[in-house]
Amino acid sequence: MRVAVIISSLLGWPLLQDLLAQGVVAGVAVPASGREEAEQLHQWLTQSGLAPRRLTRAGLAEELTSWLTALQPTAALVLTFPWRIPAAVLDLPPQGFINVHFAALPGYRGPEPTFWQLRNGEAAGAVTAHRMEADFDTGPVLAATPVPIGLHDTHGLHRAQLALAAVGTGRALLEALRTGAPGHPQDEAAARYWPRPALPDLCIDWQEPAEAIARLVRAVNPWNRGALAALRGQPLRILSATPRPETVDAAPGTVVLAAPGQALLVACGAGQVLQLDMAALEEGFFTGGQLANLGIQPGEVLGTLPATAAAIIPQPQLG
């Protein structure tokens, strides 16, 4: 059993290390894209004596054909990759291409499922290994590991848990490949494709319930440095927030308590209250109490980021 590994994100690094330790890796490839994590992987692999093949988007089919023909692996494993694998090469290895998807399938297809699973309040994510077909995230599932999502898990925390859980998924996958298990087909009736989050998805709507806003905050911490709102017309990023049990009679977005050095509470939909624990301004990072120290007063209204301001906020690179 020898596998070729394609990787572009640190999400797959623990699994790749485990595969290397088992001696089943025939070769490794990374995208020549300049993405920070791909460059870091290239550097680590080169320093360890396993210089990876660099793949380009324009010549991907030809490069994969040449690489796989030389390696002759049993299967090709994709541990995150920014580009579609050409359908013409999927059958080159005897057991095809296997994608390791860091979410539950078929309900969370797409390039950034962790954001959507946290945003939607799912109790668990998953690491799912499936045989690749021409369409994104389709094909029979060969191995899957559920990964719980804690009440306070952020995007970064869940991502780290997924990376570690992938090691067990990889071992189950190798056993499935050794035994020739066909896997089980995905239920297309339950399938949903989630697109990459756009800026409107990252902006707080104060009309939402407090728990929904808190989930958004966790879903964008740390990769977007928080959920986006507006304070006196300027961007405000909320990095941590806690729903409070009390209710208030105030318009959503209204600051209902600003206690210097202690707390900053904001009204949300249905009269619910959200405590702002940590936020970022251009001037730095501040607790809610520190924001109150800066002069925020009860009765002020936090808004949704204006379109003119949103245009200057760069979208993050997602894994």
C-alpha positions as CSV (number, residue, x, y, z in Angstrom):
1,M,0.0,0.0,0.0
2,R,1.5,3.3,-1.2
3,V,-0.4,6.5,-1.4
4,A,0.4,9.9,-3.1
5,V,-0.6,12.8,-0.9
6,I,-1.8,16.3,-2.1
7,I,-2.0,18.9,0.7
8,S,-2.4,22.6,1.0
9,S,-3.5,23.3,4.6
10,L,-2.1,22.6,8.0
11,L,-5.4,20.8,8.7
12,G,-3.9,17.8,7.1
13,W,-0.5,18.0,8.7
14,P,-1.0,15.6,11.6
15,L,-2.5,13.0,9.2
16,L,0.4,13.4,6.8
17,Q,2.9,12.9,9.6
18,D,1.1,9.7,10.7
19,L,1.1,8.4,7.1
20,L,4.8,9.2,6.8
21,A,5.5,7.4,10.1
22,Q,3.7,4.3,8.7
23,G,5.9,4.4,5.6
24,V,3.0,4.4,3.1
25,V,3.6,7.8,1.4
26,A,4.9,7.5,-2.1
27,G,5.2,11.2,-2.6
28,V,3.7,14.6,-1.6
29,A,2.5,17.5,-3.7
30,V,1.5,21.1,-2.7
31,P,0.0,23.9,-4.8
32,A,2.4,26.5,-6.1
33,S,0.0,29.2,-5.1
34,G,1.9,31.3,-2.6
35,R,-0.7,30.7,0.1
36,E,0.9,31.0,3.5
37,E,0.1,27.5,4.8
38,A,1.1,25.8,1.5
39,E,4.5,27.6,1.6
40,Q,4.9,26.5,5.2
41,L,4.2,22.9,4.4
42,H,6.6,23.0,1.4
43,Q,9.3,24.4,3.8
44,W,8.7,21.7,6.5
45,L,8.7,18.9,4.0
46,T,11.8,20.1,2.2
47,Q,13.7,20.4,5.5
48,S,12.7,16.9,6.4
49,G,14.2,15.6,3.1
50,L,10.9,15.0,1.3
51,A,10.8,17.9,-1.2
52,P,7.2,18.0,-2.4
53,R,6.1,18.4,-6.0
54,R,4.7,21.8,-6.8
55,L,1.4,21.8,-8.8
56,T,0.1,24.7,-10.9
57,R,-3.5,25.4,-11.7
58,A,-3.0,26.0,-15.4
59,G,-1.1,22.7,-16.0
60,L,-2.8,20.6,-13.2
61,A,-4.0,17.7,-15.3
62,E,-0.7,17.2,-17.1
63,E,1.3,17.6,-13.9
64,L,-0.8,15.1,-12.0
65,T,-0.6,12.6,-14.8
66,S,3.2,12.8,-15.0
67,W,3.6,12.7,-11.2
68,L,1.3,9.7,-10.6
69,T,2.7,7.8,-13.6
70,A,6.1,8.1,-12.0
71,L,5.0,7.2,-8.5
72,Q,2.5,4.4,-9.3
73,P,0.6,4.8,-6.0
74,T,-2.3,2.6,-4.9
75,A,-4.4,5.7,-4.3
76,A,-4.1,9.5,-4.2
77,L,-5.1,11.2,-1.0
78,V,-6.2,14.9,-1.0
79,L,-5.8,16.6,2.4
80,T,-7.3,20.0,1.3
81,F,-6.6,21.5,-2.0
82,P,-7.8,24.9,-3.5
83,W,-8.5,23.6,-7.0
84,R,-10.8,21.0,-8.6
85,I,-9.0,17.8,-9.4
86,P,-9.6,17.2,-13.2
87,A,-12.0,14.3,-13.8
88,A,-9.6,12.9,-16.4
89,V,-7.1,11.9,-13.8
90,L,-9.4,10.6,-11.0
91,D,-9.0,7.0,-12.2
92,L,-5.3,7.0,-12.7
93,P,-4.4,5.3,-9.4
94,P,-5.9,1.8,-9.1
95,Q,-8.1,2.9,-6.1
96,G,-8.6,6.4,-7.4
97,F,-8.5,9.7,-5.6
98,I,-9.7,9.9,-2.0
99,N,-10.7,13.3,-0.5
100,V,-10.4,13.9,3.2
101,H,-13.2,16.4,3.9
102,F,-13.2,18.2,7.2
103,A,-16.9,18.1,7.8
104,A,-19.9,15.8,7.8
105,L,-21.1,14.6,4.4
106,P,-23.4,14.9,2.6
107,G,-24.9,17.8,4.7
108,Y,-21.8,20.0,4.6
109,R,-20.3,20.0,1.2
110,G,-18.2,23.0,0.2
111,P,-14.9,24.8,0.8
112,E,-15.4,26.2,4.3
113,P,-17.8,23.9,6.2
114,T,-16.4,24.6,9.6
115,F,-17.8,28.2,9.5
116,W,-21.3,27.0,8.6
117,Q,-21.4,24.2,11.1
118,L,-20.6,26.5,14.0
119,R,-22.8,29.3,12.6
120,N,-25.7,26.8,12.4
121,G,-25.2,25.5,15.9
122,E,-24.4,21.9,15.0
123,A,-23.5,19.6,17.9
124,A,-20.7,17.8,15.9
125,G,-18.6,18.0,12.8
126,A,-16.7,15.2,11.3
127,V,-13.6,14.1,9.3
128,T,-14.9,12.2,6.2
129,A,-12.8,10.3,3.7
130,H,-14.7,9.7,0.4
131,R,-13.8,8.5,-3.1
132,M,-13.7,11.5,-5.4
133,E,-16.0,11.9,-8.3
134,A,-16.3,14.8,-10.8
135,D,-18.6,16.9,-8.6
136,F,-17.4,18.5,-5.4
137,D,-17.5,16.4,-2.2
138,T,-19.5,13.5,-3.8
139,G,-18.6,9.8,-4.0
140,P,-18.8,6.9,-1.6
141,V,-17.7,7.4,2.0
142,L,-14.9,5.0,3.0
143,A,-14.3,6.3,6.6
144,A,-15.7,9.0,8.9
145,T,-15.0,10.2,12.4
146,P,-17.5,12.4,14.3
147,V,-15.9,15.4,16.1
148,P,-18.0,17.1,18.8
149,I,-18.4,20.8,18.7
150,G,-18.3,22.2,22.3
151,L,-20.6,25.1,23.4
152,H,-17.6,27.4,23.5
153,D,-15.6,26.1,20.6
154,T,-14.3,28.7,18.1
155,H,-13.4,28.1,14.5
156,G,-9.8,27.7,15.5
157,L,-10.5,25.2,18.3
158,H,-12.7,23.0,16.2
159,R,-10.2,23.1,13.3
160,A,-7.5,21.9,15.7
161,Q,-9.7,19.0,16.9
162,L,-10.5,18.1,13.3
163,A,-6.8,18.0,12.4
164,L,-6.1,15.5,15.3
165,A,-9.2,13.4,14.6
166,A,-8.1,13.0,11.0
167,V,-5.3,10.7,12.1
168,G,-7.9,8.0,13.2
169,T,-9.9,8.6,10.0
170,G,-6.7,8.1,7.9
171,R,-6.0,4.8,9.6
172,A,-9.5,3.5,9.0
173,L,-9.2,4.7,5.4
174,L,-6.0,2.7,4.9
175,E,-7.7,-0.4,6.2
176,A,-10.7,0.1,3.9
177,L,-8.3,0.5,0.9
178,R,-6.4,-2.7,1.9
179,T,-9.6,-4.7,2.1
180,G,-11.1,-3.2,-1.0
181,A,-14.2,-1.9,0.8
182,P,-16.4,-0.1,-1.7
183,G,-17.7,2.4,0.9
184,H,-21.3,3.6,1.2
185,P,-23.0,6.1,-1.2
186,Q,-23.9,9.5,0.0
187,D,-27.6,10.3,0.5
188,E,-28.2,12.9,-2.2
189,A,-31.6,13.8,-0.7
190,A,-29.7,15.0,2.4
191,A,-26.9,16.8,0.5
192,R,-26.3,20.5,0.7
193,Y,-23.4,22.6,-0.7
194,W,-22.3,25.6,1.4
195,P,-20.4,28.3,-0.5
196,R,-17.4,30.2,0.8
197,P,-18.7,32.8,3.3
198,A,-19.0,36.3,1.8
199,L,-18.7,39.6,3.7
200,P,-22.4,39.8,4.4
201,D,-22.2,36.4,6.1
202,L,-19.6,37.8,8.5
203,C,-21.6,40.9,9.5
204,I,-23.7,41.0,12.7
205,D,-27.4,41.5,12.3
206,W,-28.5,42.8,15.7
207,Q,-32.1,41.7,14.9
208,E,-30.9,38.1,15.4
209,P,-31.2,36.3,18.8
210,A,-28.2,36.6,21.1
211,E,-27.2,33.0,20.8
212,A,-27.2,33.2,17.0
213,I,-24.9,36.2,17.1
214,A,-22.6,34.4,19.6
215,R,-22.4,31.5,17.2
216,L,-21.4,33.8,14.4
217,V,-18.7,35.3,16.6
218,R,-17.3,31.8,17.4
219,A,-17.5,30.8,13.7
220,V,-15.1,33.6,12.6
221,N,-12.6,33.5,15.5
222,P,-9.8,33.7,14.7
223,W,-9.6,33.7,10.9
224,N,-11.6,36.9,10.4
225,R,-10.6,38.5,13.7
226,G,-14.2,38.4,14.7
227,A,-17.7,39.2,13.5
228,L,-18.2,42.6,11.9
229,A,-20.3,45.5,13.3
230,A,-20.1,49.2,13.3
231,L,-19.3,51.6,16.2
232,R,-19.9,55.3,15.4
233,G,-19.6,54.4,11.7
234,Q,-16.3,52.6,12.1
235,P,-15.6,48.8,11.8
236,L,-15.8,46.9,15.1
237,R,-14.8,43.3,15.2
238,I,-16.4,41.2,18.0
239,L,-14.1,38.3,18.9
240,S,-15.9,36.9,22.0
241,A,-19.5,37.4,23.2
242,T,-21.8,35.7,25.8
243,P,-25.6,35.6,25.7
244,R,-27.1,36.9,28.9
245,P,-30.3,35.5,30.6
246,E,-32.1,38.8,31.0
247,T,-34.3,40.6,28.5
248,V,-34.6,44.3,27.8
249,D,-37.1,46.7,26.1
250,A,-34.6,48.3,23.7
251,A,-34.0,48.4,20.0
252,P,-31.6,45.8,18.7
253,G,-28.0,47.1,18.6
254,T,-28.6,49.5,21.5
255,V,-26.0,49.5,24.3
256,V,-28.0,48.9,27.5
257,L,-25.1,48.8,29.9
258,A,-21.6,50.3,29.7
259,A,-19.9,49.8,33.0
260,P,-16.2,51.0,32.8
261,G,-13.8,48.2,33.5
262,Q,-16.7,45.7,33.9
263,A,-19.1,45.0,31.1
264,L,-20.7,46.2,27.9
265,L,-24.2,44.8,27.1
266,V,-26.1,45.2,23.8
267,A,-29.7,44.5,23.0
268,C,-30.4,41.9,20.3
269,G,-33.5,40.5,18.7
270,A,-36.6,39.5,20.8
271,G,-35.3,41.7,23.6
272,Q,-32.3,39.4,24.3
273,V,-29.0,40.7,25.6
274,L,-25.4,40.0,24.4
275,Q,-22.3,40.7,26.5
276,L,-19.4,41.8,24.5
277,D,-16.3,40.1,26.0
278,M,-13.6,41.0,23.5
279,A,-13.5,43.3,20.5
280,A,-11.1,44.9,18.1
281,L,-10.8,48.4,16.7
282,E,-8.1,49.9,14.6
283,E,-6.5,51.1,17.9
284,G,-6.3,47.6,19.4
285,F,-8.0,44.8,21.2
286,F,-10.3,45.6,24.1
287,T,-12.6,43.9,26.6
288,G,-16.1,45.1,26.9
289,G,-15.3,46.9,30.1
290,Q,-12.3,48.6,28.3
291,L,-14.6,49.8,25.5
292,A,-16.8,51.3,28.2
293,N,-13.7,53.1,29.5
294,L,-13.3,54.6,26.0
295,G,-16.6,56.5,26.4
296,I,-19.3,54.3,25.0
297,Q,-22.6,55.3,26.6
298,P,-25.9,53.4,27.2
299,G,-28.3,54.4,24.4
300,E,-25.6,54.3,21.7
301,V,-26.5,52.0,18.8
302,L,-24.1,49.5,17.3
303,G,-24.9,49.1,13.6
304,T,-24.3,46.7,10.8
305,L,-21.2,47.5,8.9
306,P,-22.0,49.9,6.0
307,A,-21.4,48.7,2.5
308,T,-18.8,51.5,2.0
309,A,-16.9,50.3,5.0
310,A,-17.3,46.6,4.1
311,A,-15.7,47.2,0.8
312,I,-12.4,47.9,2.5
313,I,-12.4,44.9,4.7
314,P,-10.3,42.2,3.0
315,Q,-11.8,38.7,2.8
316,P,-9.6,36.1,4.6
317,Q,-8.0,33.1,3.0
318,L,-9.8,30.0,4.2
319,G,-8.4,26.6,4.4
